Amino acid sequence: MKKINYVSFKDVNTLDWLKILNEPVLRRHLVEHDIFNETTINNWAKELGHHEVLCHLLDSRREYKALKKFTDRIKQSQLLNRYLVSYYVSVNQWHKLQSENGDCD
């Protein structure tokens, strides 16, 4: 692969996205949770009234610069006896940036 093309989430078929998010290889890097489905993947945080979403990634992962631009703060944490880097993502900020880029419903 010589080139990576980034596309908007709105241009990705939800079922294709679900296949990726539910891949066992990817899920082993996540804290254990139920598999995603069409209901949980589509604007779940905003619809449930959340103001902030925490993305807990194993501390063995590199820093995510793309995710960092949506965060209010980043801190080290521990959950289920694992060390994590916790990204605090503002739901309103996420939707604002996506709207400005034409990427939000």
C-alpha positions as CSV (number, residue, x, y, z in Angstrom):
1,M,0.0,0.0,0.0
2,K,1.5,3.3,-1.1
3,K,-1.3,5.7,-0.4
4,I,-4.0,6.1,2.3
5,N,-7.2,7.9,1.3
6,Y,-9.2,9.3,4.2
7,V,-12.9,9.6,3.7
8,S,-15.7,11.1,5.8
9,F,-17.6,8.8,8.1
10,K,-20.8,9.7,6.3
11,D,-19.3,8.1,3.1
12,V,-18.7,4.8,4.9
13,N,-21.4,2.1,4.9
14,T,-22.4,1.5,8.5
15,L,-22.3,-2.3,8.1
16,D,-18.7,-2.1,6.7
17,W,-17.7,0.1,9.7
18,L,-19.3,-2.4,12.1
19,K,-17.3,-5.3,10.6
20,I,-14.1,-3.4,11.3
21,L,-15.0,-2.3,14.9
22,N,-16.1,-5.8,15.8
23,E,-13.0,-7.5,14.4
24,P,-11.4,-9.7,17.1
25,V,-7.9,-8.3,16.2
26,L,-9.1,-4.8,16.9
27,R,-11.2,-5.6,19.9
28,R,-8.2,-7.1,21.8
29,H,-6.8,-3.6,22.0
30,L,-10.0,-2.3,23.6
31,V,-11.5,-2.7,27.1
32,E,-13.9,-5.6,26.9
33,H,-17.5,-4.5,25.9
34,D,-20.4,-5.8,23.9
35,I,-20.1,-5.8,20.2
36,F,-21.3,-2.7,18.3
37,N,-24.5,-2.8,16.3
38,E,-26.3,-0.4,14.0
39,T,-28.1,1.2,17.0
40,T,-25.0,1.7,19.1
41,I,-22.8,3.1,16.3
42,N,-25.0,5.9,15.0
43,N,-24.6,9.1,17.1
44,W,-25.0,7.1,20.2
45,A,-23.3,9.6,22.6
46,K,-25.4,12.5,21.6
47,E,-28.7,10.6,21.5
48,L,-28.0,9.3,25.0
49,G,-27.4,12.8,26.3
50,H,-23.7,12.4,26.9
51,H,-21.6,15.5,27.1
52,E,-18.3,13.7,27.0
53,V,-17.0,10.4,25.8
54,L,-13.9,8.7,27.2
55,C,-11.8,6.7,24.8
56,H,-9.6,4.4,26.9
57,L,-6.7,3.1,24.8
58,L,-4.0,0.8,26.1
59,D,-0.9,2.7,27.0
60,S,1.1,0.4,24.7
61,R,-0.6,2.2,21.8
62,R,1.0,5.3,20.2
63,E,-0.6,8.7,20.7
64,Y,-3.4,9.4,18.3
65,K,-2.9,12.9,16.9
66,A,-6.3,12.8,15.0
67,L,-8.2,12.0,18.2
68,K,-6.2,14.5,20.2
69,K,-7.8,17.5,18.3
70,F,-11.2,16.5,19.6
71,T,-10.2,16.1,23.2
72,D,-10.6,18.5,26.1
73,R,-7.8,16.6,28.1
74,I,-5.8,13.5,28.1
75,K,-4.6,11.6,31.2
76,Q,-3.2,8.3,32.3
77,S,-5.6,6.0,34.0
78,Q,-6.1,2.5,35.2
79,L,-9.2,0.3,34.5
80,L,-9.6,-3.4,35.0
81,N,-6.0,-3.7,36.1
82,R,-4.7,-2.2,32.8
83,Y,-2.9,1.0,32.3
84,L,-4.6,3.3,29.7
85,V,-4.3,6.6,28.1
86,S,-7.8,8.2,28.4
87,Y,-8.9,10.8,25.8
88,Y,-11.8,13.0,27.0
89,V,-13.8,13.8,23.9
90,S,-16.4,16.6,24.0
91,V,-19.5,15.4,22.1
92,N,-20.4,19.0,21.3
93,Q,-16.9,19.8,20.1
94,W,-16.9,16.6,18.0
95,H,-20.2,17.5,16.3
96,K,-19.1,21.1,15.8
97,L,-15.9,20.1,14.1
98,Q,-17.7,17.5,12.0
99,S,-20.3,20.0,10.9
100,E,-17.7,22.6,10.0
101,N,-16.1,19.9,7.8
102,G,-19.5,18.8,6.4
103,D,-19.0,15.3,7.9
104,C,-21.9,15.3,10.4
105,D,-25.6,14.5,9.8
